[in-house]
Amino acid sequence: MPAQTLRGEVTHLLQELIRLDTVNPPGNETRAAELLRDYLEPSGVSCDFYARAPERANLVARIPGSGEGPRLLLLSHTDTVLADPAEWTVDPWSGELRDGHVWGRGALDMKGQAAASAVAIASLAREGFRPRGDLIFAATADEEVGDDPDFGLSWLCREHPEAVRAEYAVNEGAGDRVEVGGHAFYLCATSEKMSSPFVLRVHGRSGHASLPSIADNALVKAAGYIERVAELAPEPQLIPEVEVLLEAVCGDVPAAADALAAARAVDPAAAVLVEPLLSPTLSPTMITASNKRNVIPALTEVTVDCRLLPGQTQEEVETLLRGWLGDGDYEIAWRTGQGGTRSAMATPLWSAAETFIAEAEPGARVLPMCVAGFTDSHWLREAFGTVAYGFFPVRSMDPYLAARLVHSADERADVDDLELGVRWLRHAALAIAGSDG
Ligand SMILES: [Zn+2]
C-alpha cells in the first residue's frame, strides 16, 4: 500500500467500487467482495466469503478481539439500484472525481460508506489496533431486492450467524446534518417504521359492460374506498424518538395533537422530519380489476403501501381502517411486514456518536431518528438484539440534495464527507471495540 492519506485512500477505493457494476438484479456483488478483499488483506485484515450463489458473495472481514469487549460490526451493502445513463451528466459507472465529489451509482447508497468502513478497519489494522471485542466489516449482497431467495444479510444471519453476530453495528439510514431553528443537528437512525403493505379486495358481481345495471361493478365501488383510505388521518402519537427530537427543537414536548404545529412554528424543516413519524401512513399505489374491456369486474384489488410505527401491529391499523371504512364487500389481506424494529437510545454507541460530533462540530447535537423506510438493520436487531444505528455523517453535502440523489441521476458523494465518515468509523471502533493498549 503506497503511503497516502485516508482521504485519498477512501476516494480511490470508492472510485474503484463504483466502476464495478453491481446493479441488483442481477447483483454480481462478488466483484465488489473481491476488490475489497484485495484492498483489505495487504493491511492484515482477514477476509471470508459467504455466498449462496458464487456471483453473489458477501465479504466478512475482521480484526479479532481478545474477547473481553463487545463486538462492533461496520455494515454496508455492495449492490445498487439501476441507472439510466441518458439521465446522467457523467457515466454512472465512471467513478469520476469532479468538483470535489466522486460521481456514480452507489456513491451515497452505499458504496461510499462501504469504502469508508473498509478504510477505517484497514488503517486501524496497519496501526496495530488490538481490540477487546472483534471489529467486523461486512460488505453484503442483495439489500436492494432481498426477495426469496435472499443472498445478503438476512441469509447470513440465518445460515452463518457467527460471522455477523455483534453487540453493536453501524449501518446506513441517517447521519445527515440538518439545521433547525438556527441549530445544527446530526440525525442518527435508531429505529425504523415497518413496511406492511396490504391488499384491499373489493367484491362485486361481474356482467357485460353494455348492461351496467345488471352487474355490481367492483372497480367503481373500489374508487370510493380508495378515496376513504387516502383521507384516513390516524390520530398522532409520540414515539420516544420524536419526543427527544421535539424536546431538542421546541424546548419541550408538546401534546401529540399539537406536535406538528409546534414543530412547524420553530422551523418548517422540523415539521418535514416529524410528520411521517406521528402516525402510520397509508398510500394506495396499485390496482387490478377486469382484464377485459367489456367485462365488468367482480373483484378489484387495491394495493396499499402501509408504514406502521415501530411496535405498532397490523391488527391495530386494521381495526382503525375497518372503523373508518365501515361494513362493506371488502377484505383486508396483509402481506408480510418488514422492519419496524428499534434499538435503545442510551447506549455506548450513542455516546460515541455524541463525542464524535462534539469534536467534529462543537455545538451541534445528535438527535435520534426513526427512518420512514427500512434498512438491513432490522435483521441484526431481530437475530441478535444488536444495537444497530444508521449513522454516516453527511455535513458538506446539503441533506435535501443528498436525499434527492439517492436512487436517482447524478448520485455523488462529497470527498469531505467521505473523509469525515472514515474518522467517525475509526472513532466508533476505538470507543466500542476498545483497545488493549
Ligand atoms: Zn442502501
Boltz pocket constraint, residues with backbone or C-beta under 6 A from the ligand:
constraints:
  - pocket:
      binder: B
      contacts: [[A, 77], [A, 109], [A, 110], [A, 143], [A, 172]]
      max_distance: 6.0
